[in-house]
């Protein structure tokens, strides 16, 4: 049975600050025609240039995923894309008033709520799913991410961290709208005090705070965790977002210590395997 493409039923907006830029920003999600995909529109720039959420437009993966096309550049898009992917939204214009979407609380949950507020509407064209027919993998040192044929979307992730309160964390989730909203979307981005100064010196994490990240010092988390294994759940969230750059994916992802760099490289491999460079 064919599924039909979807878009948001009505425009919705959300205002907050960017995690890395620290700048105030408003996003507005608007309905988009069939076969548009997710398109970020820089409404603050002359001519309102746009960039599609596609693996071919990834230009950087330092701490976040960056998309660029001509004058249009956006980064830290993965938490919003994860919400679109999990909620089955195919087409949407994302008007954005700065280079980075709001970090909100560091998770995808505010974006899930935003999409629920907007509502979803079916469109006249059949949805084109990205079906994995052969195993694909990306490796780098002790990190890897692979995807295998699977009827659905499932992510299995192993995280290894030397911090005494983190250690080895393992997560294995079937990604459905309900499962994602309950088990994965609330997981926030993770940071470490010893990294903060170095990141800020590079112009990163300027908007980071205990309101939008789980922060660890050398011994413990400085805020209350939403899940004992919040870190690995957030890593799975990032994968769901990054892989949406290859479209609505059907496959079983198995990853160890994966990163935005590996995730987006796998998205590129998936696109190439489908005949889309």
N, C-alpha and C positions, 0 to 999 in steps of 0.2 A: 504494500500500500504506500502510495506516495504521500510525503508530507509537503505542505505548502510553506513558502517563505513567510517570514513574519517581520513586522516592524512595530515600533511603539505606536500606541493608539492616539496619544496626545503629547504635546511638548511638556517637559518638566525641567526645572532648573535646580542647581545645587551650588552653593557658594562656600568656599573654605580657603585654606592656604595650601600651597604646594610643599611637599615633603622636603625636596632638595632645594628649591628656589626660595622658599619662605614667602612667596608672593601671594597676595589675595587673587583669587581666580573664581570665575563662575563658568560652569558648564551647563549647556542646555541640550537635552536630547530631543531630537525632532524626527518625525516620520520621514522615511526615505523610500524612493521607488524600488521595485524589484531589481535584483542583481547589482545593487549599489555597494553592498557590504557595509562595514563600519567606516565612516569617513570623518576625520577630525578637521574642523574648519576654524582657522585662526581668525576670528572676527576682529581681533585687535590690530591686525596688520593690513596695510593698503591692499585692496583687491581681494581680501579675505581668501588667501591661498589655502588649499586643502591637501591632506595626505591620507591615503587609504591605509587601514590596518591590515597590511600584507607583509609577509616575510621578506619580500624583495625590497621593502622600504626601511628595513632595520639598518641603522648606521652605527649604533653603539649599544653596549650592554653593561656599562660600568654601573653596578648597583641598581640599575633599572633598565627598562627597554625603551630605546629611543627610535622614533620613526621620523623620516625626513623625505620631502619631495619638493624640490625648488625652494621657495622661501618659507614653506610650511614645515615646522619642526615641533614635535611634541615628545615629552618623555615621561616616564613612570606611568605608562598606560596599562600595565598588566592587571592591576586590580579591577579596573573598569571593564577591561576585555574579558576577564574571568567571569564577571557577572553576566555579560552578554552571552558568552559561550554556554554557561550553565543554564541560563533561562531561555535559550533557544531563539535569541534575537538575531536575525540574519542581516537586516538593513537598518541603519540609523545614522543620521547626521549628528555629530557631536560638536556643537558650537563651543569654542573655548576662548577665553579672553586673555590667556597667557600661555607660556610654553609648557605648563604642567597642570594636569587635573588636580583637584583638591585631594589631599591625602585622607581627608575625613578622619576616621579613627584608626587608620592604618590597615584596615581590612577591606573586604568587598561588601560587607553587610549593608552599609549605607547605599551602595549602588544597587543592590538587590531590592531594597525598599523603594528606591527611586523608580526602578523599572516596574515594580508592583503598582506604584502610584500612577505611572504613565499608562499601564495596561498594554496588552499585546493584541495586535490585529493580524489576521491571516491575509495573505496577498494572492494574486492570481497566478503566480508562477511556482513551479515545483522546486522544492529545496534541493540543492546539490550538495550532498554530504561528501566529505573527504574520507573515503573508505580505504583502510590500510589493507593491502593484499600481500605484502611481503614485509619481513622484519627489516627495520632500519635502525641504525644506532650511531651515536656520536660518543667518542671517548676522548678524554684528556687527563693524562696522569691517573690519579685514583678516582676520577669522576666519570660517570657515564649516564647516558639516557638512551633507552631503546623503546621502540613501539612495535607491537605485534598485532596481527589480525585479531579482531574481537568484535562481537556484536553489541556495541554500546561504547561508552567511554569509561575506562577504569584507570586509576593511577595508583601505582605501588611505589613508595619512596622510602629509602633508608638514608637518614641523616646521622652523621658522626661529628660530634663537637666535643672538644677537650674540656669545656666548662663543667665544673663538678655538678651543677644542677641540671645539665642538659644531657650529656653523654650520647648514647645511641638511641635514636627515636625511629620508629617504623610506623608507616601508615599505609593502608590499603583501602581505597574507596571507589565504589561505583559512583560515577558523577551523573546524578540526575538533579533536576531543579530542586527537589525536596531535600535530598541528601546534602547537596552543596550548600543550600541555605542554612541547614541546621548544623552540619559537622565541619564545613570548610570555610565558608564565607566569613564567620566571625573571627577567624584567626588573624592576628595582627602581625605586621612586619616586626622583625627582631633587630635590636641594635646592642652594641656593647660600649660601655663608657670609655674604654681605652681606645676605641676607634673614632669616637665623636670628634675630638679635636683635629685628628688627621683628615677626616672627611670634610669638616667645615673649612679647613685650610685649602681644600680642593674645590670649595664652593658647593659642597654637597651637604645634605642633612640640615640645611639652614632653617627649615621649618619643623624639624623633628623635636618631639617633646614626649613626656609621659602620657600625654593625651592621645598620641597617634602612633605609638610604638611600644613594644615590650623592650625595656632596657635592662640589661644585666650589668652589675659591677663584677668584681673578681669572684664574688662568693654567691650572689643571689640575684633574683629578679627584683627590680625596684618598684614594680607595680604588680597588682594581682593578676595572675594568669586566668584566662578564660577556659583553657584546657591544660592539663599537665604536659601534653605534647604539642603545645601551640606552635612551636617552631616547625615541626615536620608538616603540620596541617597547612601552615602558611606557604611552605615550599610547594605543596601540592596545588594550592591556590595559584601560585605563580605559574606553574606548568599549564594549568587550565587556561590562564590568560595568554601566555606566550604561544601556546599551540593553536589558539584561535587565529593567529596570523596565517595559518594554513587552511582556514575555513572550519566549518563544524566537523570535527574529527571523530571518526569511529575507530577505536583501537585500544589496546591495553599498553599503557606506558609503564615501564619499569626503570627506575632511576636510583642512582646512588650519588649523593653529594652534587646533584646537578645544579646548574646556575643559569642565569638569563642567557649567557653566551651559548651554553650547550642547548638550552631549550629552543632558542631561536634558530640555531644551526639545524636542529632536528626539524623545525617547521620548514626551513628552506629545503631540506632533503625530501620532506613529504611533498612539498609543492613540485619539486623536480620529478619525483616518482609518478606524479599525476600528469606529467607533461606540461607543467607550468613552472617555468624557471623563475 
